[in-house]
Amino acid sequence: PVNAVWLSVFISFCMALTSLGSLVAFQAMVSIATIGLYIAYSMPIFLRVTLARKSFVPGPFNLGRYGILVGWVSVLWVATITVLFSLPVAYPITKDTLNYTPVAVGGLLVVTVSWWALSARYWFKGPITNLDTQ
């Protein structure tokens, strides 16, 4: 874990250095990281309020009848901030002020979904559980 922490520190430092050369590149990286984090958090929430609405077994802490409402509010909030973080940071829009976040996130989405559809769904079995069912 120590080497992984130092690698993470080094990569973060290198990414922060881009703000010295190009503010647009730094803003795009921050937007991409923010959107990616929120999308990762909202995917299980979205699946919970749609596909698993009837079959989901609540744990010891739950919001009761307000759980679905709070889930939809959070999904809509993530959709809103995804749009907001994809907007240009300045007008008029030029090559220096264009927000490249939608291009990067959209490109990554296309690559990831294509990889899953063409390859990974045939061999990926999910994580191996180390829990005993008894």
N, CA, C and O atoms as CSV, one atom per row, in Angstrom:
chain,resi,resn,atom,element,x,y,z
A,1,PRO,N,N,0.799,-1.214,0.000
A,1,PRO,CA,C,0.000,0.000,0.000
A,1,PRO,C,C,0.841,1.278,0.000
A,1,PRO,O,O,0.406,2.306,-0.519
A,2,VAL,N,N,2.026,1.220,0.571
A,2,VAL,CA,C,2.864,2.417,0.626
A,2,VAL,C,C,3.265,2.849,-0.778
A,2,VAL,O,O,3.212,4.036,-1.099
A,3,ASN,N,N,3.663,1.904,-1.612
A,3,ASN,CA,C,4.040,2.245,-2.985
A,3,ASN,C,C,2.849,2.793,-3.763
A,3,ASN,O,O,3.005,3.711,-4.569
A,4,ALA,N,N,1.672,2.244,-3.532
A,4,ALA,CA,C,0.470,2.730,-4.215
A,4,ALA,C,C,0.142,4.157,-3.790
A,4,ALA,O,O,-0.280,4.970,-4.613
A,5,VAL,N,N,0.332,4.462,-2.518
A,5,VAL,CA,C,0.085,5.828,-2.038
A,5,VAL,C,C,1.064,6.795,-2.685
A,5,VAL,O,O,0.662,7.867,-3.138
A,6,TRP,N,N,2.338,6.437,-2.734
A,6,TRP,CA,C,3.323,7.320,-3.347
A,6,TRP,C,C,3.075,7.480,-4.851
A,6,TRP,O,O,3.274,8.566,-5.397
A,7,LEU,N,N,2.648,6.425,-5.512
A,7,LEU,CA,C,2.303,6.538,-6.929
A,7,LEU,C,C,1.124,7.483,-7.117
A,7,LEU,O,O,1.126,8.302,-8.037
A,8,SER,N,N,0.126,7.377,-6.260
A,8,SER,CA,C,-1.033,8.266,-6.319
A,8,SER,C,C,-0.627,9.715,-6.071
A,8,SER,O,O,-1.117,10.620,-6.747
A,9,VAL,N,N,0.257,9.938,-5.115
A,9,VAL,CA,C,0.751,11.291,-4.837
A,9,VAL,C,C,1.487,11.839,-6.052
A,9,VAL,O,O,1.285,12.993,-6.430
A,10,PHE,N,N,2.337,11.025,-6.665
A,10,PHE,CA,C,3.102,11.470,-7.829
A,10,PHE,C,C,2.190,11.809,-9.006
A,10,PHE,O,O,2.376,12.836,-9.658
A,11,ILE,N,N,1.212,10.957,-9.280
A,11,ILE,CA,C,0.281,11.214,-10.384
A,11,ILE,C,C,-0.537,12.471,-10.114
A,11,ILE,O,O,-0.749,13.276,-11.022
A,12,SER,N,N,-0.993,12.648,-8.892
A,12,SER,CA,C,-1.753,13.850,-8.539
A,12,SER,C,C,-0.902,15.098,-8.697
A,12,SER,O,O,-1.384,16.124,-9.179
A,13,PHE,N,N,0.360,15.019,-8.294
A,13,PHE,CA,C,1.272,16.151,-8.441
A,13,PHE,C,C,1.466,16.501,-9.911
A,13,PHE,O,O,1.432,17.674,-10.283
A,14,CYS,N,N,1.668,15.491,-10.742
A,14,CYS,CA,C,1.841,15.733,-12.179
A,14,CYS,C,C,0.583,16.333,-12.800
A,14,CYS,O,O,0.666,17.206,-13.664
A,15,MET,N,N,-0.575,15.863,-12.359
A,15,MET,CA,C,-1.821,16.422,-12.885
A,15,MET,C,C,-1.999,17.866,-12.433
A,15,MET,O,O,-2.523,18.685,-13.189
A,16,ALA,N,N,-1.577,18.190,-11.224
A,16,ALA,CA,C,-1.680,19.567,-10.738
A,16,ALA,C,C,-0.730,20.490,-11.488
A,16,ALA,O,O,-1.003,21.684,-11.608
A,17,LEU,N,N,0.368,19.968,-11.990
A,17,LEU,CA,C,1.308,20.789,-12.749
A,17,LEU,C,C,0.702,21.317,-14.045
A,17,LEU,O,O,1.168,22.325,-14.576
A,18,THR,N,N,-0.330,20.651,-14.560
A,18,THR,CA,C,-0.945,21.134,-15.799
A,18,THR,C,C,-1.570,22.507,-15.622
A,18,THR,O,O,-1.744,23.234,-16.600
A,19,SER,N,N,-1.911,22.876,-14.390
A,19,SER,CA,C,-2.494,24.205,-14.168
A,19,SER,C,C,-1.477,25.304,-14.433
A,19,SER,O,O,-1.862,26.443,-14.694
A,20,LEU,N,N,-0.196,24.991,-14.372
A,20,LEU,CA,C,0.829,25.987,-14.684
A,20,LEU,C,C,0.902,26.255,-16.180
A,20,LEU,O,O,1.179,27.380,-16.597
A,21,GLY,N,N,0.656,25.231,-16.988
A,21,GLY,CA,C,0.749,25.381,-18.433
A,21,GLY,C,C,-0.560,25.757,-19.097
A,21,GLY,O,O,-0.581,26.616,-19.979
A,22,SER,N,N,-1.646,25.132,-18.691
A,22,SER,CA,C,-2.936,25.362,-19.339
A,22,SER,C,C,-4.049,25.261,-18.309
A,22,SER,O,O,-4.306,24.194,-17.753
A,23,LEU,N,N,-4.692,26.368,-18.069
A,23,LEU,CA,C,-5.801,26.377,-17.123
A,23,LEU,C,C,-6.984,25.580,-17.665
A,23,LEU,O,O,-7.716,24.957,-16.896
A,24,VAL,N,N,-7.175,25.594,-18.985
A,24,VAL,CA,C,-8.275,24.843,-19.597
A,24,VAL,C,C,-8.082,23.342,-19.375
A,24,VAL,O,O,-9.039,22.634,-19.064
A,25,ALA,N,N,-6.856,22.858,-19.534
A,25,ALA,CA,C,-6.590,21.430,-19.322
A,25,ALA,C,C,-6.830,21.051,-17.865
A,25,ALA,O,O,-7.390,19.992,-17.580
A,26,PHE,N,N,-6.410,21.909,-16.947
A,26,PHE,CA,C,-6.619,21.625,-15.529
A,26,PHE,C,C,-8.106,21.615,-15.192
A,26,PHE,O,O,-8.572,20.734,-14.470
A,27,GLN,N,N,-8.854,22.591,-15.709
A,27,GLN,CA,C,-10.298,22.628,-15.453
A,27,GLN,C,C,-10.991,21.412,-16.052
A,27,GLN,O,O,-11.934,20.887,-15.461
A,28,ALA,N,N,-10.539,20.962,-17.207
A,28,ALA,CA,C,-11.125,19.765,-17.818
A,28,ALA,C,C,-10.847,18.533,-16.957
A,28,ALA,O,O,-11.731,17.696,-16.773
A,29,MET,N,N,-9.626,18.415,-16.428
A,29,MET,CA,C,-9.316,17.262,-15.569
A,29,MET,C,C,-10.154,17.270,-14.298
A,29,MET,O,O,-10.638,16.224,-13.865
A,30,VAL,N,N,-10.327,18.438,-13.702
A,30,VAL,CA,C,-11.139,18.528,-12.490
A,30,VAL,C,C,-12.594,18.184,-12.808
A,30,VAL,O,O,-13.245,17.476,-12.040
A,31,SER,N,N,-13.101,18.677,-13.925
A,31,SER,CA,C,-14.483,18.375,-14.320
A,31,SER,C,C,-14.668,16.892,-14.610
A,31,SER,O,O,-15.673,16.300,-14.216
A,32,ILE,N,N,-13.706,16.293,-15.294
A,32,ILE,CA,C,-13.790,14.866,-15.605
A,32,ILE,C,C,-13.790,14.043,-14.322
A,32,ILE,O,O,-14.568,13.099,-14.185
A,33,ALA,N,N,-12.919,14.399,-13.388
A,33,ALA,CA,C,-12.858,13.664,-12.121
A,33,ALA,C,C,-14.158,13.813,-11.338
A,33,ALA,O,O,-14.651,12.846,-10.758
A,34,THR,N,N,-14.709,15.019,-11.321
A,34,THR,CA,C,-15.951,15.260,-10.585
A,34,THR,C,C,-17.112,14.494,-11.206
A,34,THR,O,O,-17.871,13.827,-10.503
A,35,ILE,N,N,-17.245,14.591,-12.513
A,35,ILE,CA,C,-18.329,13.887,-13.198
A,35,ILE,C,C,-18.178,12.376,-13.029
A,35,ILE,O,O,-19.157,11.681,-12.760
A,36,GLY,N,N,-16.963,11.869,-13.184
A,36,GLY,CA,C,-16.737,10.433,-13.024
A,36,GLY,C,C,-17.092,9.937,-11.639
A,36,GLY,O,O,-17.692,8.873,-11.488
A,37,LEU,N,N,-16.722,10.707,-10.624
A,37,LEU,CA,C,-17.030,10.319,-9.251
A,37,LEU,C,C,-18.533,10.298,-9.013
A,37,LEU,O,O,-19.060,9.344,-8.441
A,38,TYR,N,N,-19.221,11.342,-9.448
A,38,TYR,CA,C,-20.665,11.400,-9.236
A,38,TYR,C,C,-21.402,10.318,-10.022
A,38,TYR,O,O,-22.361,9.733,-9.519
A,39,ILE,N,N,-20.965,10.050,-11.247
A,39,ILE,CA,C,-21.606,8.992,-12.029
A,39,ILE,C,C,-21.396,7.634,-11.357
A,39,ILE,O,O,-22.313,6.814,-11.312
A,40,ALA,N,N,-20.196,7.399,-10.836
A,40,ALA,CA,C,-19.933,6.133,-10.141
A,40,ALA,C,C,-20.815,5.984,-8.909
A,40,ALA,O,O,-21.266,4.881,-8.603
A,41,TYR,N,N,-21.067,7.081,-8.196
A,41,TYR,CA,C,-21.947,7.021,-7.033
A,41,TYR,C,C,-23.410,6.844,-7.429
A,41,TYR,O,O,-24.164,6.172,-6.726
A,42,SER,N,N,-23.811,7.434,-8.538
A,42,SER,CA,C,-25.233,7.424,-8.887
A,42,SER,C,C,-25.678,6.148,-9.599
A,42,SER,O,O,-26.868,5.837,-9.599
A,43,MET,N,N,-24.762,5.410,-10.200
A,43,MET,CA,C,-25.164,4.200,-10.918
A,43,MET,C,C,-25.866,3.184,-10.018
A,43,MET,O,O,-26.930,2.696,-10.399
A,44,PRO,N,N,-25.328,2.837,-8.841
A,44,PRO,CA,C,-26.069,1.896,-7.992
A,44,PRO,C,C,-27.383,2.474,-7.480
A,44,PRO,O,O,-28.354,1.743,-7.287
A,45,ILE,N,N,-27.413,3.783,-7.260
A,45,ILE,CA,C,-28.660,4.410,-6.805
A,45,ILE,C,C,-29.708,4.311,-7.902
A,45,ILE,O,O,-30.861,3.975,-7.630
A,46,PHE,N,N,-29.318,4.601,-9.140
A,46,PHE,CA,C,-30.247,4.517,-10.263
A,46,PHE,C,C,-30.767,3.092,-10.436
A,46,PHE,O,O,-31.962,2.885,-10.644
A,47,LEU,N,N,-29.869,2.114,-10.349
A,47,LEU,CA,C,-30.301,0.719,-10.479
A,47,LEU,C,C,-31.212,0.312,-9.331
A,47,LEU,O,O,-32.121,-0.496,-9.520
A,48,ARG,N,N,-30.982,0.853,-8.159
A,48,ARG,CA,C,-31.828,0.551,-6.993
A,48,ARG,C,C,-33.239,1.085,-7.186
A,48,ARG,O,O,-34.206,0.389,-6.877
A,49,VAL,N,N,-33.379,2.318,-7.695
A,49,VAL,CA,C,-34.712,2.916,-7.818
A,49,VAL,C,C,-35.434,2.473,-9.085
A,49,VAL,O,O,-36.614,2.780,-9.255
A,50,THR,N,N,-34.753,1.759,-9.976
A,50,THR,CA,C,-35.413,1.286,-11.198
A,50,THR,C,C,-35.518,-0.240,-11.202
A,50,THR,O,O,-36.592,-0.783,-10.944
A,51,LEU,N,N,-34.438,-0.924,-11.484
A,51,LEU,CA,C,-34.478,-2.379,-11.664
A,51,LEU,C,C,-34.735,-3.145,-10.375
A,51,LEU,O,O,-35.439,-4.155,-10.388
A,52,ALA,N,N,-34.178,-2.685,-9.268
A,52,ALA,CA,C,-34.283,-3.439,-8.012
A,52,ALA,C,C,-35.322,-2.854,-7.065
A,52,ALA,O,O,-35.271,-3.093,-5.858
A,53,ARG,N,N,-36.247,-2.103,-7.598
A,53,ARG,CA,C,-37.226,-1.427,-6.735
A,53,ARG,C,C,-38.044,-2.413,-5.907
A,53,ARG,O,O,-38.289,-2.175,-4.725
A,54,LYS,N,N,-38.462,-3.502,-6.511
A,54,LYS,CA,C,-39.305,-4.474,-5.806
A,54,LYS,C,C,-38.490,-5.557,-5.097
A,54,LYS,O,O,-38.904,-6.053,-4.050
A,55,SER,N,N,-37.343,-5.925,-5.654
A,55,SER,CA,C,-36.590,-7.054,-5.109
A,55,SER,C,C,-35.544,-6.658,-4.073
A,55,SER,O,O,-34.958,-7.535,-3.438
A,56,PHE,N,N,-35.295,-5.377,-3.885
A,56,PHE,CA,C,-34.256,-4.918,-2.960
A,56,PHE,C,C,-34.666,-5.175,-1.515
A,56,PHE,O,O,-35.780,-4.845,-1.109
A,57,VAL,N,N,-33.759,-5.766,-0.744
A,57,VAL,CA,C,-34.000,-6.019,0.678
A,57,VAL,C,C,-33.261,-4.942,1.467
A,57,VAL,O,O,-32.030,-4.912,1.459
A,58,PRO,N,N,-33.998,-4.048,2.153
A,58,PRO,CA,C,-33.327,-2.968,2.879
A,58,PRO,C,C,-32.509,-3.493,4.051
A,58,PRO,O,O,-32.842,-4.508,4.662
A,59,GLY,N,N,-31.436,-2.779,4.346
A,59,GLY,CA,C,-30.584,-3.120,5.478
A,59,GLY,C,C,-31.113,-2.501,6.760
A,59,GLY,O,O,-32.240,-2.006,6.795
A,60,PRO,N,N,-30.302,-2.527,7.821
A,60,PRO,CA,C,-30.759,-2.001,9.111
A,60,PRO,C,C,-30.991,-0.490,9.087
A,60,PRO,O,O,-31.839,0.018,9.820
A,61,PHE,N,N,-30.243,0.229,8.251
A,61,PHE,CA,C,-30.474,1.664,8.105
A,61,PHE,C,C,-31.091,1.902,6.746
A,61,PHE,O,O,-30.490,1.587,5.719
A,62,ASN,N,N,-32.284,2.453,6.737
A,62,ASN,CA,C,-32.918,2.791,5.468
A,62,ASN,C,C,-33.823,3.994,5.681
A,62,ASN,O,O,-34.129,4.363,6.815
A,63,LEU,N,N,-34.238,4.587,4.604
A,63,LEU,CA,C,-35.067,5.786,4.659
A,63,LEU,C,C,-36.550,5.475,4.587
A,63,LEU,O,O,-37.373,6.383,4.472
A,64,GLY,N,N,-36.892,4.209,4.653
A,64,GLY,CA,C,-38.299,3.834,4.619
A,64,GLY,C,C,-38.944,4.206,3.300
A,64,GLY,O,O,-38.379,3.979,2.230
A,65,ARG,N,N,-40.125,4.776,3.387
A,65,ARG,CA,C,-40.859,5.118,2.160
A,65,ARG,C,C,-40.233,6.289,1.415
A,65,ARG,O,O,-40.566,6.526,0.254
A,66,TYR,N,N,-39.330,7.028,2.063
A,66,TYR,CA,C,-38.680,8.159,1.400
A,66,TYR,C,C,-37.438,7.751,0.612
A,66,TYR,O,O,-36.849,8.584,-0.078
A,67,GLY,N,N,-37.034,6.498,0.700
A,67,GLY,CA,C,-35.825,6.035,0.035
A,67,GLY,C,C,-35.864,6.202,-1.474
A,67,GLY,O,O,-34.887,6.644,-2.078
A,68,ILE,N,N,-36.979,5.853,-2.081
A,68,ILE,CA,C,-37.111,5.982,-3.539
A,68,ILE,C,C,-37.085,7.452,-3.943
A,68,ILE,O,O,-36.437,7.812,-4.925
A,69,LEU,N,N,-37.782,8.302,-3.196
A,69,LEU,CA,C,-37.792,9.739,-3.494
A,69,LEU,C,C,-36.386,10.329,-3.392
A,69,LEU,O,O,-35.951,11.059,-4.282
A,70,VAL,N,N,-35.687,10.018,-2.324
A,70,VAL,CA,C,-34.323,10.525,-2.148
A,70,VAL,C,C,-33.410,9.978,-3.245
A,70,VAL,O,O,-32.529,10.691,-3.725
A,71,GLY,N,N,-33.608,8.729,-3.642
A,71,GLY,CA,C,-32.829,8.149,-4.727
A,71,GLY,C,C,-33.028,8.887,-6.038
A,71,GLY,O,O,-32.061,9.183,-6.740
A,72,TRP,N,N,-34.288,9.188,-6.375
A,72,TRP,CA,C,-34.555,9.922,-7.609
A,72,TRP,C,C,-34.015,11.343,-7.554
A,72,TRP,O,O,-33.520,11.853,-8.559
A,73,VAL,N,N,-34.103,11.989,-6.398
A,73,VAL,CA,C,-33.538,13.342,-6.259
A,73,VAL,C,C,-32.030,13.301,-6.492
A,73,VAL,O,O,-31.484,14.173,-7.169
A,74,SER,N,N,-31.361,12.308,-5.942
A,74,SER,CA,C,-29.912,12.220,-6.130
A,74,SER,C,C,-29.550,11.924,-7.581
A,74,SER,O,O,-28.575,12.476,-8.092
A,75,VAL,N,N,-30.305,11.072,-8.252
A,75,VAL,CA,C,-30.033,10.778,-9.663
A,75,VAL,C,C,-30.244,12.026,-10.516
A,75,VAL,O,O,-29.443,12.307,-11.407
A,76,LEU,N,N,-31.306,12.771,-10.254
A,76,LEU,CA,C,-31.548,14.010,-11.002
A,76,LEU,C,C,-30.480,15.054,-10.712
A,76,LEU,O,O,-30.090,15.805,-11.606
A,77,TRP,N,N,-30.004,15.111,-9.470
A,77,TRP,CA,C,-28.938,16.051,-9.126
A,77,TRP,C,C,-27.661,15.714,-9.894
A,77,TRP,O,O,-26.994,16.615,-10.404
A,78,VAL,N,N,-27.315,14.441,-9.981
A,78,VAL,CA,C,-26.119,14.035,-10.716
A,78,VAL,C,C,-26.271,14.361,-12.200
A,78,VAL,O,O,-25.311,14.795,-12.837
A,79,ALA,N,N,-27.453,14.161,-12.751
A,79,ALA,CA,C,-27.684,14.525,-14.153
A,79,ALA,C,C,-27.500,16.025,-14.354
A,79,ALA,O,O,-26.928,16.454,-15.357
A,80,THR,N,N,-27.983,16.821,-13.403
A,80,THR,CA,C,-27.855,18.277,-13.502
A,80,THR,C,C,-26.400,18.714,-13.434
A,80,THR,O,O,-25.955,19.502,-14.269
A,81,ILE,N,N,-25.654,18.218,-12.454
A,81,ILE,CA,C,-24.267,18.672,-12.346
A,81,ILE,C,C,-23.393,18.115,-13.461
A,81,ILE,O,O,-22.370,18.712,-13.796
A,82,THR,N,N,-23.779,16.979,-14.044
A,82,THR,CA,C,-23.044,16.480,-15.201
A,82,THR,C,C,-23.157,17.463,-16.354
A,82,THR,O,O,-22.175,17.726,-17.049
A,83,VAL,N,N,-24.343,18.003,-16.558
A,83,VAL,CA,C,-24.527,19.019,-17.599
A,83,VAL,C,C,-23.771,20.292,-17.238
A,83,VAL,O,O,-23.095,20.873,-18.087
A,84,LEU,N,N,-23.880,20.727,-15.992
A,84,LEU,CA,C,-23.232,21.976,-15.583
A,84,LEU,C,C,-21.711,21.901,-15.696
A,84,LEU,O,O,-21.081,22.864,-16.133
A,85,PHE,N,N,-21.116,20.782,-15.312
A,85,PHE,CA,C,-19.664,20.645,-15.406
A,85,PHE,C,C,-19.199,20.423,-16.841
A,85,PHE,O,O,-17.998,20.452,-17.109
A,86,SER,N,N,-20.123,20.203,-17.759
A,86,SER,CA,C,-19.763,20.032,-19.162
A,86,SER,C,C,-19.868,21.325,-19.958
A,86,SER,O,O,-19.446,21.378,-21.113
A,87,LEU,N,N,-20.422,22.358,-19.355
A,87,LEU,CA,C,-20.576,23.632,-20.054
A,87,LEU,C,C,-19.236,24.345,-20.179
A,87,LEU,O,O,-18.328,24.101,-19.384
A,88,PRO,N,N,-19.106,25.226,-21.171
A,88,PRO,CA,C,-17.868,26.003,-21.303
A,88,PRO,C,C,-17.667,26.912,-20.093
A,88,PRO,O,O,-18.629,27.352,-19.463
A,89,VAL,N,N,-16.406,27.184,-19.781
A,89,VAL,CA,C,-16.105,28.006,-18.611
A,89,VAL,C,C,-16.071,29.488,-18.939
A,89,VAL,O,O,-16.109,30.318,-18.031
A,90,ALA,N,N,-16.000,29.842,-20.229
A,90,ALA,CA,C,-15.944,31.253,-20.611
A,90,ALA,C,C,-16.548,31.426,-22.000
A,90,ALA,O,O,-16.564,30.500,-22.811
A,91,TYR,N,N,-17.036,32.615,-22.246
A,91,TYR,CA,C,-17.564,32.979,-23.562
A,91,TYR,C,C,-16.741,34.122,-24.105
A,91,TYR,O,O,-16.289,34.938,-23.302
A,92,PRO,N,N,-16.510,34.251,-25.376
A,92,PRO,CA,C,-16.930,33.363,-26.457
A,92,PRO,C,C,-16.140,32.056,-26.421
A,92,PRO,O,O,-15.043,31.979,-25.867
A,93,ILE,N,N,-16.729,31.048,-27.023
A,93,ILE,CA,C,-16.096,29.733,-27.024
A,93,ILE,C,C,-15.064,29.681,-28.147
A,93,ILE,O,O,-15.390,29.816,-29.327
A,94,THR,N,N,-13.827,29.484,-27.748
A,94,THR,CA,C,-12.728,29.314,-28.702
A,94,THR,C,C,-12.023,28.005,-28.359
A,94,THR,O,O,-12.423,27.296,-27.436
A,95,LYS,N,N,-10.971,27.694,-29.114
A,95,LYS,CA,C,-10.231,26.471,-28.804
A,95,LYS,C,C,-9.537,26.569,-27.455
A,95,LYS,O,O,-9.207,25.548,-26.853
A,96,ASP,N,N,-9.313,27.780,-26.979
A,96,ASP,CA,C,-8.669,27.963,-25.680
A,96,ASP,C,C,-9.653,27.926,-24.520
A,96,ASP,O,O,-9.249,27.679,-23.384
A,97,THR,N,N,-10.946,28.167,-24.781
A,97,THR,CA,C,-11.936,28.183,-23.700
A,97,THR,C,C,-12.923,27.023,-23.773
A,97,THR,O,O,-13.803,26.902,-22.920
A,98,LEU,N,N,-12.782,26.174,-24.782
A,98,LEU,CA,C,-13.693,25.036,-24.923
A,98,LEU,C,C,-13.487,24.060,-23.771
A,98,LEU,O,O,-12.354,23.762,-23.395
A,99,ASN,N,N,-14.577,23.569,-23.221
A,99,ASN,CA,C,-14.504,22.566,-22.164
A,99,ASN,C,C,-14.483,21.191,-22.828
A,99,ASN,O,O,-15.460,20.782,-23.455
A,100,TYR,N,N,-13.378,20.492,-22.689
A,100,TYR,CA,C,-13.197,19.204,-23.348
A,100,TYR,C,C,-13.754,18.040,-22.533
A,100,TYR,O,O,-13.574,16.881,-22.907
A,101,THR,N,N,-14.419,18.334,-21.440
A,101,THR,CA,C,-14.961,17.287,-20.578
A,101,THR,C,C,-15.967,16.387,-21.293
A,101,THR,O,O,-15.851,15.166,-21.190
A,102,PRO,N,N,-16.961,16.939,-22.021
A,102,PRO,CA,C,-17.917,16.038,-22.692
A,102,PRO,C,C,-17.244,15.119,-23.711
A,102,PRO,O,O,-17.654,13.971,-23.879
A,103,VAL,N,N,-16.219,15.619,-24.384
A,103,VAL,CA,C,-15.499,14.801,-25.360
A,103,VAL,C,C,-14.786,13.647,-24.650
A,103,VAL,O,O,-14.854,12.501,-25.093
A,104,ALA,N,N,-14.107,13.959,-23.553
A,104,ALA,CA,C,-13.359,12.926,-22.824
A,104,ALA,C,C,-14.289,11.912,-22.167
A,104,ALA,O,O,-14.065,10.707,-22.282
A,105,VAL,N,N,-15.327,12.381,-21.484
A,105,VAL,CA,C,-16.257,11.468,-20.806
A,105,VAL,C,C,-17.037,10.644,-21.831
A,105,VAL,O,O,-17.220,9.440,-21.649
A,106,GLY,N,N,-17.494,11.281,-22.900
A,106,GLY,CA,C,-18.211,10.557,-23.952
A,106,GLY,C,C,-17.331,9.533,-24.642
A,106,GLY,O,O,-17.772,8.417,-24.918
A,107,GLY,N,N,-16.082,9.907,-24.925
A,107,GLY,CA,C,-15.147,8.968,-25.541
A,107,GLY,C,C,-14.863,7.773,-24.654
A,107,GLY,O,O,-14.822,6.634,-25.119
A,108,LEU,N,N,-14.666,8.042,-23.371
A,108,LEU,CA,C,-14.431,6.954,-22.420
A,108,LEU,C,C,-15.655,6.052,-22.308
A,108,LEU,O,O,-15.522,4.833,-22.202
A,109,LEU,N,N,-16.839,6.644,-22.330
A,109,LEU,CA,C,-18.073,5.861,-22.270
A,109,LEU,C,C,-18.209,4.955,-23.493
A,109,LEU,O,O,-18.572,3.786,-23.364
A,110,VAL,N,N,-17.920,5.494,-24.676
A,110,VAL,CA,C,-18.005,4.701,-25.907
A,110,VAL,C,C,-17.005,3.546,-25.873
A,110,VAL,O,O,-17.352,2.416,-26.219
A,111,VAL,N,N,-15.768,3.820,-25.461
A,111,VAL,CA,C,-14.741,2.775,-25.397
A,111,VAL,C,C,-15.122,1.699,-24.383
A,111,VAL,O,O,-14.993,0.507,-24.664
A,112,THR,N,N,-15.588,2.113,-23.210
A,112,THR,CA,C,-15.915,1.161,-22.152
A,112,THR,C,C,-17.103,0.283,-22.524
A,112,THR,O,O,-17.049,-0.935,-22.353
A,113,VAL,N,N,-18.167,0.883,-23.026
A,113,VAL,CA,C,-19.350,0.106,-23.401
A,113,VAL,C,C,-19.030,-0.823,-24.576
A,113,VAL,O,O,-19.493,-1.963,-24.611
A,114,SER,N,N,-18.245,-0.340,-25.531
A,114,SER,CA,C,-17.857,-1.192,-26.661
A,114,SER,C,C,-17.029,-2.378,-26.195
A,114,SER,O,O,-17.239,-3.506,-26.642
A,115,TRP,N,N,-16.086,-2.122,-25.294
A,115,TRP,CA,C,-15.253,-3.201,-24.770
A,115,TRP,C,C,-16.098,-4.232,-24.035
A,115,TRP,O,O,-15.876,-5.435,-24.174
A,116,TRP,N,N,-17.061,-3.765,-23.256
A,116,TRP,CA,C,-17.938,-4.693,-22.537
A,116,TRP,C,C,-18.768,-5.515,-23.529
A,116,TRP,O,O,-18.860,-6.737,-23.406
A,117,ALA,N,N,-19.371,-4.839,-24.510
A,117,ALA,CA,C,-20.263,-5.524,-25.446
A,117,ALA,C,C,-19.513,-6.511,-26.339
A,117,ALA,O,O,-20.042,-7.575,-26.662
A,118,LEU,N,N,-18.290,-6.169,-26.738
A,118,LEU,CA,C,-17.561,-7.010,-27.679
A,118,LEU,C,C,-16.692,-8.073,-27.017
A,118,LEU,O,O,-16.383,-9.088,-27.641
A,119,SER,N,N,-16.295,-7.858,-25.766
A,119,SER,CA,C,-15.342,-8.787,-25.174
A,119,SER,C,C,-15.662,-9.180,-23.736
A,119,SER,O,O,-15.882,-10.358,-23.454
A,120,ALA,N,N,-15.690,-8.230,-22.841
A,120,ALA,CA,C,-15.679,-8.521,-21.401
A,120,ALA,C,C,-16.905,-9.280,-20.920
A,120,ALA,O,O,-16.812,-10.046,-19.960
A,121,ARG,N,N,-18.032,-9.092,-21.551
A,121,ARG,CA,C,-19.231,-9.781,-21.057
A,121,ARG,C,C,-19.149,-11.290,-21.244
A,121,ARG,O,O,-19.903,-12.032,-20.615
A,122,TYR,N,N,-18.250,-11.749,-22.094
A,122,TYR,CA,C,-18.112,-13.182,-22.332
A,122,TYR,C,C,-17.193,-13.863,-21.324
A,122,TYR,O,O,-17.338,-15.060,-21.077
A,123,TRP,N,N,-16.262,-13.136,-20.743
A,123,TRP,CA,C,-15.308,-13.776,-19.843
A,123,TRP,C,C,-15.344,-13.251,-18.414
A,123,TRP,O,O,-14.855,-13.932,-17.513
A,124,PHE,N,N,-15.902,-12.073,-18.172
A,124,PHE,CA,C,-15.900,-11.519,-16.819
A,124,PHE,C,C,-16.976,-12.194,-15.978
A,124,PHE,O,O,-18.148,-12.194,-16.353
A,125,LYS,N,N,-16.587,-12.769,-14.843
A,125,LYS,CA,C,-17.510,-13.495,-13.970
A,125,LYS,C,C,-17.808,-12.750,-12.677
A,125,LYS,O,O,-18.610,-13.228,-11.874
A,126,GLY,N,N,-17.199,-11.614,-12.452
A,126,GLY,CA,C,-17.420,-10.863,-11.220
A,126,GLY,C,C,-16.395,-11.223,-10.165
A,126,GLY,O,O,-15.573,-12.114,-10.375
A,127,PRO,N,N,-16.436,-10.544,-9.041
A,127,PRO,CA,C,-15.452,-10.822,-7.995
A,127,PRO,C,C,-15.700,-12.182,-7.343
A,127,PRO,O,O,-16.836,-12.643,-7.238
A,128,ILE,N,N,-14.631,-12.796,-6.918
A,128,ILE,CA,C,-14.725,-14.076,-6.214
A,128,ILE,C,C,-15.004,-13.780,-4.749
A,128,ILE,O,O,-14.244,-13.070,-4.091
A,129,THR,N,N,-16.085,-14.323,-4.253
A,129,THR,CA,C,-16.452,-14.073,-2.863
A,129,THR,C,C,-15.670,-14.997,-1.938
A,129,THR,O,O,-15.412,-16.156,-2.265
A,130,ASN,N,N,-15.302,-14.470,-0.795
A,130,ASN,CA,C,-14.599,-15.289,0.188
A,130,ASN,C,C,-15.448,-15.490,1.442
A,130,ASN,O,O,-14.930,-15.818,2.510
A,131,LEU,N,N,-16.748,-15.293,1.298
A,131,LEU,CA,C,-17.666,-15.471,2.411
A,131,LEU,C,C,-18.339,-16.831,2.319
A,131,LEU,O,O,-18.674,-17.302,1.232
A,132,ASP,N,N,-18.529,-17.444,3.454
A,132,ASP,CA,C,-19.231,-18.719,3.519
A,132,ASP,C,C,-20.724,-18.432,3.657
A,132,ASP,O,O,-21.114,-17.575,4.449
A,133,THR,N,N,-21.550,-19.124,2.910
A,133,THR,CA,C,-22.993,-18.873,2.949
A,133,THR,C,C,-23.669,-19.477,4.163
A,133,THR,O,O,-24.856,-19.233,4.377
A,134,GLN,N,N,-22.962,-20.254,4.964
A,134,GLN,CA,C,-23.580,-20.895,6.127
A,134,GLN,C,C,-23.307,-20.123,7.380
A,134,GLN,O,O,-23.752,-20.518,8.458
